[in-house]
Amino acid sequence: MIRVLIADDEALMRTGVRLILENDEEIRIVAEAQDAREAVEACRAHTVDVALLDIRMPGDGITAVAEIARHSARTRAVMLTAFGEEPTVTSALRAGAHGYLLKDTGPRELIDAVRRAAAGEPVLAPQVTRQLVEFRTRSGHGGETAGRRLAELTPAERDVLRLLGTGLSNAEIAARLHLSSGTVKAHISSILTRTGCTNRVQAAVLAHEAGLLD
């Protein structure tokens, strides 16, 4: 069972997301919140696997992500918002968000994203990924620094990171590289340690910033 928190200051949005997710037998909505404080408290009071958080709710969604990352280690925080500007996306991911989705995400895609987030996989809307890449290409932002952070990776780890950056699961990466899932998992653990990333999404963004997917 995947236990989900929905945090949004719009009651209609919370109701719509609940109706979509409750179509999946393995997803259960354990709490709802209308501001950042309520979201953090709900993650402390309940066992929450995935927290879907709006950015612009009272108290600030990014603040809620940072608090959840500090105090609710098992919870995967995923932004679900209408705002996809690069600075906002980057701030959320650096605060500890495990994913970033836009509110025009389809019902089937939303359910799949919740499942993937619960499994610890990165969840980025395609539009968001494209924007991060375009921003890096236009400005060169972070490219040199990101490249230095990848310097200690082995060739095998760089291959895994490149595929992780495209959003593939462990099983899909294993199939592409003809490795076992256990080996891929070990590579990802090493990648996080060597690069200083705290989760797979930050590693995926780092891969984009370093130009590994170009």
C-alpha positions as CSV (number, residue, x, y, z in Angstrom):
1,M,0.0,0.0,0.0
2,I,1.3,3.5,-1.0
3,R,0.2,6.1,1.6
4,V,-0.2,9.6,0.1
5,L,-0.5,13.1,1.5
6,I,-2.1,15.8,-0.7
7,A,-1.2,19.3,0.2
8,D,-2.8,22.2,-1.8
9,D,-4.6,25.3,-0.7
10,E,-7.3,24.8,-3.3
11,A,-10.0,22.3,-2.1
12,L,-11.1,21.6,-5.6
13,M,-7.5,20.5,-6.6
14,R,-7.2,18.3,-3.5
15,T,-10.5,16.6,-4.4
16,G,-9.5,16.1,-8.0
17,V,-6.2,14.5,-7.1
18,R,-7.8,12.3,-4.5
19,L,-10.4,11.0,-7.0
20,I,-7.6,10.2,-9.5
21,L,-5.4,8.4,-7.1
22,E,-8.2,6.4,-5.4
23,N,-8.7,4.7,-8.8
24,D,-5.6,2.7,-7.9
25,E,-6.2,-0.1,-5.4
26,E,-2.6,0.2,-4.1
27,I,-2.8,3.9,-3.3
28,R,-4.4,5.2,-0.1
29,I,-4.9,8.9,0.8
30,V,-3.9,9.2,4.5
31,A,-4.1,12.9,4.9
32,E,-4.8,16.3,3.3
33,A,-3.3,19.7,4.0
34,Q,-4.0,23.2,2.9
35,D,-0.7,24.9,3.9
36,A,2.9,24.1,4.5
37,R,2.6,23.8,8.3
38,E,-0.3,21.3,8.0
39,A,1.7,19.3,5.5
40,V,4.7,18.9,7.7
41,E,2.6,18.0,10.7
42,A,0.7,15.4,8.7
43,C,3.9,13.8,7.7
44,R,4.9,13.6,11.3
45,A,1.5,12.3,12.5
46,H,1.0,9.7,9.7
47,T,3.1,7.2,7.8
48,V,3.4,9.0,4.4
49,D,5.2,7.4,1.5
50,V,4.6,10.1,-1.0
51,A,3.7,13.8,-0.3
52,L,2.2,15.7,-3.2
53,L,2.8,19.4,-2.5
54,D,1.9,22.7,-4.2
55,I,4.6,25.3,-4.5
56,R,2.5,28.4,-3.8
57,M,0.4,27.3,-0.9
58,P,0.5,29.4,2.3
59,G,3.7,28.9,4.2
60,D,5.6,28.0,1.0
61,G,5.8,24.5,-0.4
62,I,9.6,24.5,-0.7
63,T,9.8,25.2,3.0
64,A,7.6,22.2,3.6
65,V,9.8,20.1,1.4
66,A,12.9,21.0,3.4
67,E,11.2,20.3,6.7
68,I,9.9,16.9,5.5
69,A,13.3,16.0,4.2
70,R,14.8,16.7,7.7
71,H,12.1,15.1,9.9
72,S,10.3,12.5,7.7
73,A,13.1,10.5,6.0
74,R,10.8,7.9,4.5
75,T,8.5,10.4,2.8
76,R,9.2,11.2,-0.9
77,A,8.1,14.8,-1.5
78,V,6.9,15.5,-5.0
79,M,5.9,19.0,-6.1
80,L,2.6,19.1,-8.0
81,T,2.2,22.7,-9.2
82,A,1.3,25.0,-12.0
83,F,4.7,26.8,-11.8
84,G,7.5,25.3,-13.8
85,E,10.0,28.1,-13.9
86,E,13.7,26.9,-13.7
87,P,14.6,28.8,-10.5
88,T,11.5,27.4,-8.7
89,V,12.2,23.8,-9.9
90,T,15.9,24.1,-8.9
91,S,15.0,25.4,-5.5
92,A,12.6,22.6,-4.8
93,L,15.0,19.9,-5.9
94,R,17.8,21.4,-3.9
95,A,15.5,21.5,-0.8
96,G,15.0,17.7,-1.1
97,A,12.1,17.2,-3.4
98,H,12.1,13.7,-5.1
99,G,10.1,14.9,-8.1
100,Y,8.5,17.8,-9.9
101,L,5.2,17.5,-11.7
102,L,2.9,20.1,-13.4
103,K,-0.8,20.2,-12.8
104,D,-1.6,19.4,-16.4
105,T,-0.2,15.9,-15.7
106,G,-2.7,13.2,-17.0
107,P,-4.5,10.9,-14.5
108,R,-2.6,7.8,-15.7
109,E,0.7,9.6,-15.6
110,L,0.0,10.9,-12.1
111,I,-0.7,7.5,-10.7
112,D,2.5,6.2,-12.4
113,A,4.5,9.0,-10.9
114,V,3.2,8.3,-7.4
115,R,4.2,4.6,-7.8
116,R,7.7,5.5,-9.1
117,A,8.3,8.1,-6.3
118,A,7.3,5.5,-3.7
119,A,9.9,3.2,-5.2
120,G,12.5,5.9,-4.9
121,E,12.7,6.7,-8.6
122,P,13.1,10.3,-9.9
123,V,9.9,11.9,-11.2
124,L,10.3,14.9,-13.4
125,A,7.6,16.2,-15.9
126,P,9.0,16.1,-19.4
127,Q,8.5,19.8,-19.7
128,V,10.5,20.4,-16.6
129,T,13.4,18.3,-17.8
130,R,13.5,20.1,-21.1
131,Q,13.5,23.4,-19.4
132,L,16.4,22.5,-17.2
133,V,18.4,21.4,-20.2
134,E,17.5,24.5,-22.2
135,F,18.4,26.7,-19.3
136,R,21.8,25.0,-18.9
137,T,22.4,25.3,-22.7
138,R,21.6,29.0,-22.8
139,S,23.5,30.1,-19.8
140,G,26.1,27.4,-19.2
141,H,24.9,27.5,-15.6
142,G,26.5,25.0,-13.4
143,G,28.2,23.1,-16.2
144,E,31.8,23.4,-15.1
145,T,31.0,22.8,-11.4
146,A,28.8,19.8,-12.3
147,G,31.5,18.4,-14.5
148,R,34.0,18.5,-11.6
149,R,31.5,16.7,-9.4
150,L,31.4,13.8,-11.9
151,A,35.2,13.6,-12.2
152,E,35.5,10.8,-9.7
153,L,32.9,8.5,-11.3
154,T,34.0,5.4,-13.0
155,P,33.0,4.9,-16.7
156,A,30.3,2.4,-15.6
157,E,28.9,4.9,-13.1
158,R,28.7,7.6,-15.7
159,D,26.8,5.3,-18.0
160,V,24.3,4.5,-15.2
161,L,24.0,8.2,-14.3
162,R,23.4,9.1,-18.0
163,L,20.4,6.7,-18.1
164,L,19.2,7.7,-14.7
165,G,19.1,11.3,-16.0
166,T,16.6,10.2,-18.7
167,G,14.2,9.0,-16.0
168,L,14.7,5.3,-16.4
169,S,14.0,2.9,-13.6
170,N,16.7,0.6,-12.1
171,A,15.3,-2.4,-14.1
172,E,15.3,-0.4,-17.3
173,I,18.9,0.8,-16.7
174,A,19.9,-2.8,-16.0
175,A,18.3,-4.0,-19.2
176,R,20.0,-1.3,-21.3
177,L,23.5,-1.9,-19.8
178,H,23.1,-5.7,-19.5
179,L,23.7,-5.5,-15.7
180,S,21.8,-7.0,-12.7
181,S,19.4,-4.7,-10.8
182,G,21.7,-5.2,-7.7
183,T,24.7,-3.9,-9.6
184,V,22.7,-0.9,-10.8
185,K,21.6,-0.2,-7.3
186,A,25.1,-0.4,-6.0
187,H,26.3,2.0,-8.8
188,I,23.6,4.5,-7.9
189,S,24.5,4.4,-4.2
190,S,28.2,5.1,-5.2
191,I,27.1,7.9,-7.5
192,L,25.2,9.7,-4.7
193,T,28.1,9.3,-2.3
194,R,30.7,10.5,-4.8
195,T,28.7,13.5,-6.1
196,G,27.2,14.6,-2.8
197,C,23.6,14.2,-4.1
198,T,21.0,13.3,-1.5
199,N,18.6,11.5,-3.9
200,R,18.2,10.2,-7.4
201,V,16.4,13.4,-8.7
202,Q,19.3,15.6,-7.6
203,A,21.7,13.1,-9.4
204,A,19.5,13.3,-12.6
205,V,19.6,17.1,-12.5
206,L,23.4,17.0,-12.1
207,A,23.6,14.8,-15.1
208,H,21.8,17.4,-17.1
209,E,23.8,20.3,-15.8
210,A,27.1,18.5,-16.6
211,G,25.9,17.8,-20.2
212,L,26.1,14.1,-19.7
213,L,22.9,13.7,-21.8
214,D,24.0,15.9,-24.7
